[in-house]
């Protein structure tokens, strides 16, 4: 009995130390904001799939917030170019919010145009200034742009000039993403380049659906591609900071 009591006293004495140890461990743990982004993306798709507008409207604005938190936590203390990425995500957030309603299409268009400009600046700062741009990189975006405008031209009407300007900036963002080749890590280049391609595809689908003909399950398809594109771009730029 005395021996058992002494063990209990010993264990009780260790308890505060264990609490302090695990408390310090928890304090030092960094939240993985990718989990929040994945949950939010899932909520967006569930809202669209099962026609739950309240869930969709509540979740969509959280996409870029969670992605910005992830980028900020992963690049803390790095170069000034990170500010341009945060600005791109901020205007992407505005575009997401505006495009919840088709009544705010132009505002959404302008928001994403500005987001693309900030992405271009970020690419310039992370390798595009000294990278290698191949003819095929330009050609594929030119062909894509020409075909897209050809498809949607009859339905553009008075939006012809705004859409043309947006298309030029969007395709410029794609080209600039490819101009990082050789000036950053291979992983960073591939992720950002693929993200830019998917971004162009998602925007193209929006244009075709709005100005040409309806696409089956277009909102689920577009949002799936868009959310993947944004994540790949951000993840690729994070990989650039790991290289530097």
VENQUICOR-V119486 format. One line per field, one symbol per residue. burial: 1 if it has 24 or more other ideal C-beta (glycine too) atoms within 12 Angstrom, else 0. Layout:
burial = ???
This chain:
burial = 0000000000000000000000000000000010001001101110110000000100111111111111111110010011011111111111111111000010011011111111111111111100101000100010011001101100000000001001111111111111111011100110111111111111111111111000000011111111111111111111111000
